[in-house]
C-alpha cells in the first residue's frame, strides 16, 4: 500500500456546504486510511440539512487519518481527513510498524503524485459554488481569565458534571492555556447567552472539539442541581428563568425520556425545516387570501398541447408559467425584506421554488430563471429536480436562492391550505386538487373541473389589494389560458 515518504501532512476540514449550514453527518466513508487519493477525489459522503453530497478532497496524496465514524455529526470546520502530500512509493505497508515511513527513497526515487508537483493549495472544486482554498489556519478567540464556576466539580464523558453542595469556595480544574477548541459560532453564542465559560468544558468532538450538545448538557446539569443562578462576576453558569425560557432563549429539558413517549431528535432535514418555519413565523406578518377557479379550460389546453407531439407538458409547468407572468405584473411579491436596513428588496429575476415531499422529508428545489423558460423548459427542469430530490442527489445550490414558491398540495388530495412562507421570500402560491364540482358556466349549472388557489404573502411588502390582484390574475389565466398570450 502506498505511503508518504516526506512526512508533510495536510488536514482537510469539512467545508461550508451551503447557506446557513453549520454541520453535516457522515453517511459513508469512500476511502480508507492508507489509500492514495487524487486531487478532487470524493473521500466521504455526508448528509446535511439540505442534501446528501459527496465531499471531494482538494489535496492529493495518502490518507493518514480519518476523523469520525459513520453516523457522526461534525460541525463545519472540523477535520475530516489528513493527507500526506509528497513522494509516494509502492512498498508494502506493514500495519504493525505504526505510521507509514519512507523505504528506500535514496536508491529508487518514487514517482510524484500530481499534488506533489504543485503547491498545497485548494483545488476550488470541492463543491460547485462552494469551492475551497488552502485550509486556513484556525483562528480562535481566547477569552480572558475568569473565576471558576461554583457548583461545577469536574467532567464526565467529556462534559461538565454538576457538583453537590459543599462548604466554602470550590475551585474548578485550572483551564488549559491556549485557544478554546470551538468552531461553531452557534456554540459560542449559546455559551455567551448563558455566561458559560467554554474553557470549563471538555469537548466530546474530534480532538476535544466542543459541540453544541456539550454546552446544552452542561446547562441541563446545572439546572438539575436546583436551578441555582450565581452572580456574573463569579463566572457561574447562568440558568435561565421561566420568563427567558418561554421566550425561546433556552428551554431546559429533562434528560430522562417520558415513560409514555419516544424522543425524536430535530436534526437533518427535519431540524432545518423546523428552524426555518419557526423563523418565518417569528419574523413575517403573513396573511392568506384564496379563490376558487374553473380549471376546465386549462386542462383542455394541456391535453391539446400533449396531443400535438413533442415532450409532454406537466400541469405544474403551466402553473409555474402563470406564476411568472403574474409576478411580472405584480413585482412586489417577488421580493424580500432586509430587516436590518429596513428596506424591501425587489428582485429582477424569478427563481421559483416548489415544495417536494421525499423520503428524507420536505425539500424545496429551485428552478433558476423560471421567468425565462417556456412550458417545455419548465417541465424538463421540474422533472430533473424532482428525480434528484427523490434520489437524494440535490446539491445545496439546487435548494437555495428561491424568490417565490409554488406549493402544489393538491397531490395530497386536499383542497386548501394556509402554508408558511419559505423565509426569506415574500409569498407562496398554493394549489389544491382539481376535482369535478357543480359550477355556473355561461349562465347554466354544469360540472366543471374546479381548483382552489391560495396566496400567502408578507404584509410588509404589499397590501391586500396587490395580493388580491395577483391571485385574481392567476385565477383568470387558469380559467382562460388565452390570457397568457398577451405576455408571450
C-alpha angles and dihedrals in degrees: 000000000000120000138178120267103190098056095227109140130186124201117222113205130200104273128219101275098191149327113323096354114139103169145018136199121234108239102171136353113228096192137044129218106275095030119131112235130192126220110285093011111147110248104174140017114223135182119221129183088270110033148352110250141171112236115216121209116235092211131074123215140069123331107236100172142012123204119214135013125251108285093031117130114222128189121235108275096030116129116267104176141344118226126200104222120200141050115006126194132187100239118138114265113237106212093197092058093071119223118025116268134191115259124195097348091147095055099041117019110215125231114264123240118238089255090059091057094063139038119285097261136140117273092220090225103092090118129353105262093008105068124166133227127202108318103268122227109265110252115206128180114232111213119217119261114280131185114268120264116257117228093036114103107168148318132285124191091351094309138095115274116206116233129223124247114297135180116250130002119329119218116206124214112291109266114246117252119248135044123339110251097238127125107166116083087208090063092050092048093049091050092046092050090057099037091244115161105224090204087071091063131081108211123231094209128093112308091002094304111173111234131194089254089060092055093045090049091053092050092048090049091053091047091051091060093071101291093273115180116202128199115276090234088061090057093233127158107267115220112205118242124233093271095054092042092053090050090062098252092123133332116203115215131192113261092222116084119242108265092231100043147046125239116226115195115236097231140126116013093347092053093047092050091049093050095047096046092046090052091049091052092048098047108028122071095208131186132186133215127178143186138187116238135190104239096180095107092046091054090048091050091052091049090052092049093052093045092059094068131249128084114344115252116229123222092235089056091056090048089049090051089052090050094054091048090050092048090053087059095041106032091167088082094055093068146089135219122243099207095186094053092034090229136132110228112207111203124221097207129055115227101182119208122198127195114244126183114216137169087264093053137262117341131174112213116194128228105213118225093359090169090066096052129088125219093274093049092047091049092053094048094047089051093049095049094043092053091047090050093052091048093046092240099123113128123218087254090060091055104044139065100044119158101187133013132220112203115193099189090158087090087074091058097252129128104211146009142174100222127194114251116252100245127261092022122095104223147016129201115215124202122196129201119297108233136163111263137162108272135171105242121179091343096310134094111252140159108256137171103260129190132183116227123196133186122201110191142175106254090209093069098047146355129250093269092063093044091048091048091052093049093045091052090051090050091049090053091049091050096040111022089184087076087076090064088077091066100039 
